[in-house]
Amino acid sequence: MPQLSLYLDEELHKELETRARLKETSVSKFVTVALKTHFSKGWPDGYRNVFGCITDESFVRPETPDWSFDIPREIL
């Protein structure tokens, strides 16, 4: 498995250690998961299952505002 060395300032290193400890994992595993999450493509698991699931009658699309009342802006 490839390895990577990073140079971090003390504050960032302490933050990584703290967050890894809170997740009860190693700093290496914490960073690996964070990078995989950051670089992942696509939607989270189950995303498509929630599409259209809101049945609340008060949840409606707002009307498009009448922009004729908008204040003219200076052209830069």
SEBA-256456 format. One record per atom (N, C-alpha, C): x, y, z; residue number from 1; chain; atom name; residue in three letters. Coordinates in Angstrom, 3 decimals, padded with zeros to 6 digits. Layout:
<rs>
          u          v          w   pos   unit   site   code
          X          Y          Z   NUM      A     CA    ala
...
</rs>
This chain:
<rs>
          u          v          w   pos   unit   site   code
    000.846   -001.174    000.000     1      A      N    met
    000.000    000.000    000.000     1      A     CA    met
    000.894    001.241    000.000     1      A      C    met
    000.600    002.198   -000.871     2      A      N    pro
    001.411    003.424   -000.918     2      A     CA    pro
    001.314    004.216    000.382     2      A      C    pro
    002.361    004.948    000.673     3      A      N    gln
    002.390    005.805    001.855     3      A     CA    gln
    002.593    007.241    001.417     3      A      C    gln
    002.188    008.161    002.280     4      A      N    leu
    002.288    009.583    001.990     4      A     CA    leu
    002.764    010.296    003.243     4      A      C    leu
    003.715    011.184    003.082     5      A      N    ser
    004.186    011.999    004.205     5      A     CA    ser
    003.667    013.418    004.023     5      A      C    ser
    003.210    014.003    005.108     6      A      N    leu
    002.694    015.368    005.074     6      A     CA    leu
    003.400    016.210    006.120     6      A      C    leu
    003.574    017.459    005.813     7      A      N    tyr
    004.107    018.402    006.787     7      A     CA    tyr
    002.960    019.303    007.215     7      A      C    tyr
    002.609    019.234    008.494     8      A      N    leu
    001.485    019.990    009.029     8      A     CA    leu
    001.963    020.924    010.127     8      A      C    leu
    001.256    022.036    010.286     9      A      N    asp
    001.578    022.876    011.425     9      A     CA    asp
    001.021    022.208    012.692     9      A      C    asp
    001.482    022.642    013.819    10      A      N    glu
    001.133    022.021    015.094    10      A     CA    glu
   -000.377    022.063    015.349    10      A      C    glu
   -001.009    023.168    015.026    11      A      N    glu
   -002.444    023.322    015.281    11      A     CA    glu
   -003.271    022.313    014.476    11      A      C    glu
   -002.945    022.167    013.198    12      A      N    leu
   -003.666    021.220    012.351    12      A     CA    leu
   -003.423    019.786    012.812    12      A      C    leu
   -002.203    019.479    013.185    13      A      N    his
   -001.890    018.134    013.665    13      A     CA    his
   -002.682    017.792    014.923    13      A      C    his
   -002.769    018.731    015.848    14      A      N    lys
   -003.541    018.500    017.077    14      A     CA    lys
   -005.025    018.314    016.763    14      A      C    lys
   -005.533    019.098    015.808    15      A      N    glu
   -006.938    018.963    015.413    15      A     CA    glu
   -007.207    017.595    014.799    15      A      C    glu
   -006.310    017.125    013.944    16      A      N    leu
   -006.456    015.787    013.363    16      A     CA    leu
   -006.438    014.709    014.442    16      A      C    leu
   -005.515    014.821    015.375    17      A      N    glu
   -005.441    013.835    016.460    17      A     CA    glu
   -006.717    013.844    017.297    17      A      C    glu
   -007.224    015.026    017.582    18      A      N    thr
   -008.440    015.142    018.391    18      A     CA    thr
   -009.628    014.514    017.673    18      A      C    thr
   -009.792    014.847    016.398    19      A      N    arg
   -010.929    014.304    015.646    19      A     CA    arg
   -010.821    012.793    015.464    19      A      C    arg
   -009.618    012.303    015.245    20      A      N    ala
   -009.422    010.862    015.114    20      A     CA    ala
   -009.754    010.165    016.434    20      A      C    ala
   -009.326    010.757    017.534    21      A      N    arg
   -009.608    010.181    018.844    21      A     CA    arg
   -011.113    010.140    019.093    21      A      C    arg
   -011.828    011.203    018.717    22      A      N    leu
   -013.279    011.235    018.893    22      A     CA    leu
   -013.973    010.164    018.060    22      A      C    leu
   -013.420    009.861    016.903    23      A      N    lys
   -013.967    008.806    016.038    23      A     CA    lys
   -013.436    007.422    016.426    23      A      C    lys
   -012.561    007.410    017.429    24      A      N    glu
   -011.939    006.162    017.905    24      A     CA    glu
   -011.232    005.420    016.770    24      A      C    glu
   -010.406    006.167    016.045    25      A      N    thr
   -009.646    005.597    014.941    25      A     CA    thr
   -008.269    006.248    014.893    25      A      C    thr
   -007.421    005.745    014.040    26      A      N    ser
   -006.081    006.325    013.902    26      A     CA    ser
   -006.152    007.580    013.035    26      A      C    ser
   -005.125    008.407    013.155    27      A      N    val
   -005.043    009.607    012.322    27      A     CA    val
   -004.995    009.195    010.850    27      A      C    val
   -004.248    008.162    010.530    28      A      N    ser
   -004.126    007.691    009.159    28      A     CA    ser
   -005.492    007.286    008.599    28      A      C    ser
   -006.237    006.506    009.353    29      A      N    lys
   -007.560    006.056    008.913    29      A     CA    lys
   -008.512    007.247    008.794    29      A      C    lys
   -008.446    008.184    009.737    30      A      N    phe
   -009.299    009.366    009.708    30      A     CA    phe
   -009.056    010.184    008.436    30      A      C    phe
   -007.781    010.409    008.115    31      A      N    val
   -007.426    011.182    006.921    31      A     CA    val
   -007.844    010.425    005.662    31      A      C    val
   -007.652    009.115    005.634    32      A      N    thr
   -008.041    008.312    004.479    32      A     CA    thr
   -009.536    008.427    004.218    32      A      C    thr
   -010.349    008.298    005.264    33      A      N    val
   -011.803    008.418    005.118    33      A     CA    val
   -012.177    009.828    004.663    33      A      C    val
   -011.535    010.846    005.237    34      A      N    ala
   -011.827    012.231    004.862    34      A     CA    ala
   -011.498    012.471    003.394    34      A      C    ala
   -010.374    011.951    002.930    35      A      N    leu
   -009.990    012.125    001.527    35      A     CA    leu
   -010.937    011.375    000.599    35      A      C    leu
   -011.298    010.154    000.965    36      A      N    lys
   -012.233    009.389    000.136    36      A     CA    lys
   -013.572    010.116    000.041    36      A      C    lys
   -014.034    010.671    001.150    37      A      N    thr
   -015.291    011.415    001.154    37      A     CA    thr
   -015.175    012.652    000.284    37      A      C    thr
   -014.063    013.352    000.405    38      A      N    his
   -013.858    014.582   -000.355    38      A     CA    his
   -013.796    014.313   -001.858    38      A      C    his
   -013.147    013.245   -002.255    39      A      N    phe
   -012.945    012.953   -003.663    39      A     CA    phe
   -014.028    012.067   -004.272    39      A      C    phe
   -014.958    011.586   -003.463    40      A      N    ser
   -015.986    010.690   -003.989    40      A     CA    ser
   -016.879    011.432   -004.975    40      A      C    ser
   -017.332    010.704   -005.956    41      A      N    lys
   -018.225    011.273   -006.963    41      A     CA    lys
   -019.586    010.623   -006.795    41      A      C    lys
   -020.585    011.393   -007.005    42      A      N    gly
   -021.925    010.842   -006.917    42      A     CA    gly
   -022.625    011.263   -005.641    42      A      C    gly
   -023.806    010.756   -005.482    43      A      N    trp
   -024.652    011.109   -004.358    43      A     CA    trp
   -024.483    010.092   -003.239    43      A      C    trp
   -024.786    010.462   -002.008    44      A      N    pro
   -024.686    009.520   -000.897    44      A     CA    pro
   -025.645    008.342   -001.090    44      A      C    pro
   -025.334    007.232   -000.444    45      A      N    asp
   -026.205    006.059   -000.509    45      A     CA    asp
   -027.609    006.436   -000.049    45      A      C    asp
   -028.607    005.972   -000.766    46      A      N    gly
   -029.996    006.221   -000.399    46      A     CA    gly
   -030.530    007.577   -000.827    46      A      C    gly
   -029.716    008.383   -001.505    47      A      N    tyr
   -030.157    009.726   -001.887    47      A     CA    tyr
   -031.417    009.674   -002.749    47      A      C    tyr
   -031.424    008.805   -003.726    48      A      N    arg
   -032.555    008.742   -004.640    48      A     CA    arg
   -033.820    008.213   -003.963    48      A      C    arg
   -033.685    007.551   -002.847    49      A      N    asn
   -034.846    007.034   -002.130    49      A     CA    asn
   -035.658    008.141   -001.466    49      A      C    asn
   -035.037    009.290   -001.211    50      A      N    val
   -035.749    010.363   -000.530    50      A     CA    val
   -036.378    011.357   -001.502    50      A      C    val
   -036.070    011.258   -002.776    51      A      N    phe
   -036.621    012.195   -003.761    51      A     CA    phe
   -038.135    012.068   -003.798    51      A      C    phe
   -038.820    013.178   -003.603    52      A      N    gly
   -040.270    013.201   -003.675    52      A     CA    gly
   -040.975    012.617   -002.474    52      A      C    gly
   -040.263    012.413   -001.377    53      A      N    cys
   -040.886    011.751   -000.226    53      A     CA    cys
   -041.604    012.715    000.715    53      A      C    cys
   -041.483    014.020    000.503    54      A      N    ile
   -042.154    014.975    001.380    54      A     CA    ile
   -043.622    015.053    000.978    54      A      C    ile
   -044.488    014.773    001.923    55      A      N    thr
   -045.929    014.789    001.648    55      A     CA    thr
   -046.632    015.937    002.367    55      A      C    thr
   -045.882    016.801    003.011    56      A      N    asp
   -046.439    017.930    003.738    56      A     CA    asp
   -047.060    018.915    002.744    56      A      C    asp
   -048.336    019.229    002.928    57      A      N    glu
   -049.036    020.135    002.008    57      A     CA    glu
   -048.464    021.549    002.019    57      A      C    glu
   -047.787    021.940    003.117    58      A      N    ser
   -047.233    023.289    003.197    58      A     CA    ser
   -045.913    023.409    002.437    58      A      C    ser
   -045.387    022.277    001.973    59      A      N    phe
   -044.130    022.285    001.238    59      A     CA    phe
   -044.438    022.454   -000.244    59      A      C    phe
   -044.417    023.713   -000.690    60      A      N    val
   -044.737    024.010   -002.084    60      A     CA    val
   -043.656    024.893   -002.669    60      A      C    val
   -043.564    024.871   -003.973    61      A      N    arg
   -042.592    025.724   -004.660    61      A     CA    arg
   -043.100    027.164   -004.621    61      A      C    arg
   -042.265    028.098   -004.203    62      A      N    pro
   -042.718    029.491   -004.149    62      A     CA    pro
   -042.913    030.060   -005.555    62      A      C    pro
   -043.769    031.048   -005.638    63      A      N    glu
   -043.992    031.699   -006.926    63      A     CA    glu
   -042.744    032.484   -007.306    63      A      C    glu
   -042.525    032.623   -008.598    64      A      N    thr
   -041.395    033.416   -009.073    64      A     CA    thr
   -041.691    034.887   -008.794    64      A      C    thr
   -040.761    035.589   -008.149    65      A      N    pro
   -041.031    036.991   -007.814    65      A     CA    pro
   -041.113    037.871   -009.064    65      A      C    pro
   -041.818    038.972   -008.900    66      A      N    asp
   -041.932    039.950   -009.975    66      A     CA    asp
   -040.702    040.851   -009.895    66      A      C    asp
   -039.767    040.647   -010.811    67      A      N    trp
   -038.501    041.379   -010.765    67      A     CA    trp
   -038.641    042.828   -011.228    67      A      C    trp
   -039.822    043.222   -011.688    68      A      N    ser
   -039.994    044.600   -012.142    68      A     CA    ser
   -039.880    045.592   -010.982    68      A      C    ser
   -040.063    045.111   -009.755    69      A      N    phe
   -039.940    045.967   -008.577    69      A     CA    phe
   -038.510    046.008   -008.038    69      A      C    phe
   -037.627    045.295   -008.671    70      A      N    asp
   -036.235    045.256   -008.219    70      A     CA    asp
   -035.577    046.614   -008.443    70      A      C    asp
   -034.710    046.989   -007.544    71      A      N    ile
   -034.016    048.263   -007.646    71      A     CA    ile
   -032.953    048.170   -008.734    71      A      C    ile
   -032.932    049.145   -009.655    72      A      N    pro
   -031.892    049.109   -010.689    72      A     CA    pro
   -030.500    049.227   -010.054    72      A      C    pro
   -029.574    048.499   -010.595    73      A      N    arg
   -028.217    048.508   -010.068    73      A     CA    arg
   -027.292    049.226   -011.034    73      A      C    arg
   -026.268    049.815   -010.468    74      A      N    glu
   -025.269    050.524   -011.271    74      A     CA    glu
   -024.457    049.508   -012.070    74      A      C    glu
   -024.267    049.764   -013.350    75      A      N    ile
   -023.463    048.901   -014.200    75      A     CA    ile
   -021.994    049.247   -013.957    75      A      C    ile
   -021.209    048.250   -013.641    76      A      N    leu
   -019.789    048.483   -013.359    76      A     CA    leu
   -018.939    048.331   -014.579    76      A      C    leu
</rs>
